[in-house]
Amino acid sequence: MTLWDHGFVLVAAGLAPLYSLWGYRQLERAVATGAAGARMREYVESIALLWLFGVGAVVLWAGQGRPLAAIGLAMPRGWAVLPGLAVSAAVVWFLSAQLARVKRMKERPVAGVEQLESVRALLPESRRELRAFVVAALSAGVFEEVLYRGYLIAYLASYMP
């Protein structure tokens, strides 16, 4: 591992989570005071940081001549991919059917709302915010996997058996 790797891990796994925690506290205060656009700014910043770290991890890894398969970025070969595709298609179909069912309901379910109280400041309140929130959530799902389950594990594996 190079000095670049050490620095990247320090920032991505050490400083970025602390910055995110600080940013969420700032968002809570901004939402509480009614600051316009606070959520959108947070979503856009989160998306930018996720892409920066995710793409940065891939570029740094590949730029060292390392195989992308070592951080989990390789397509399975042969028939082994078919079960994964089938399960993915079934999940997408199920979720689409559930979404269609919820959209047809006259009254929206509100079960579990009290569990969301601790993250209320982050929850979207308009269609525009919802779209940005979805992009942020999808970006987090992809790039956190690349960063933490790919790059960071490969980095740590070079030092630990």
N, C-alpha and C positions, 0 to 999 in steps of 0.2 A: 504494500500500500504506500501511496505517496503522501507528501505533505498536503496536497490538494484534497486527498481523501479524508485525512484527519480534520482539516479545516471544514470541509463540507459536512462531515458527521457532527462536529461540534456545533455548527450553526443549525443544521436541519433537525438534529435530535436533542440539542440542548437549548439553544437560544430561541428558535422558532416557537416551540411550545410555550415558553415563558412570555414571548411577545404576544402570542395568541391569547393567553390568559389576561394579560394587561389590556389587550384590545377589546376583549369581551367586557371587562369592567368598564372601560370607556364607553362602549356601546350601551351598557345598562344605564349609565348616567345620562347619555345623550337621549335615549328613548324616554327616560323618566322626565326629562325637562322638555320633551316634545320637539327636539331638534329635527328639522325636516331633512329627509334623505339619509339619516344615520344608518338605517339597515342596508340600503342600497350601497352605500360606501363600504360597509363591512363586507357585504357579499362580493363586491367587485375586488376589494383588496384580498379577500380570501381566495378567490378564483385565481388572481394574478400570482399570489404566493404559492399556491398549490401547483400551478403550471410551471412556475420558475423552479421550484424544488424538484418536481417530477421529471421535467425535461432536463434539468441540470444534472440529475442523477444519471440519467441515461447517457447524456453527452459525455459526462465525466468518465463513466464506466467504459463506454465504447471508445472514447478518445484515448484511453490507455491500451487499446488493442485487446480488451477482454471480451469474451463471448457474451452476448446478451442473454443467452440461455442460463448463464450463471446467476442472473438476477430474476429469472423467471419469465423472460420475454422471448419465448420460443413456442411456436405452434407444435402440438403433438403430431407425430407422423402416423400414417396408416389409419386403420379403422378405429384406433383408440380415441379419436376425436369425436366419433359419432355419438357415443353415450352422453358426452358432455353437451353436445349440440342439442340432443333430444331433451335432456333435462332443462337446458336453458330455454328452449322453445316452449316447453310445458309451463315453466315458471312465468314466462312472459304472457302466455295465453291466460293463465290463472289470474295474474295481476290485472290484466286488461279486463277480464270478465268481472272482477271485483270492483274495479274503478267504474265500469259501466253501470253496475248495480248500485253503487253509492250515488252516482250522478242521477239515477232515476228516483231516488228516495226523495220524498217531500220534506222530511226533516232529517238533518244531518246528525249522525251519532256523535255524542260528546263524551263518551266513556273515556276515562283516563286523563281528562283535561288537567286534573290536579297534579298529575305526574309531570306535566310539562311546565309547571310554574317556574322551576329553576332555570329554564331556558327561554322564558317568555320574550325577552328582549330580542332574541334571535329569530323568532317566528315571523314569517311574512304576513302582512296585513292587506296587500293589494295583489292584483294579478301580475303587475310588473315585478313586484318583490318576489312573488312566487316563482316566476320564471328564472330570476337570478338565483334564488334559493336552490332550485332544482339543478341548475348548472353547477353551483357550488357543491352541492351534495354529490353529484355524479363525478365531478373533478376530484373531490376528496376520496371517493371510493376507488377510483383508478390510481391516482397518484400516491396516495398513502400506501397502497399495496406495493407499488413499484418502489417507493422510498423505504418503507419500514420492513416489508416482508421480502423485498428483493435486495436492494442495495445494502441496507444496514445489516441484514443477516449475513450476506456475503462478506461484508467488511469485517464483522465480528468473527466469522468462521476462519478468517485468515489468521486470527490470533488465538482462537480457542479450538480445541479438538471437538 
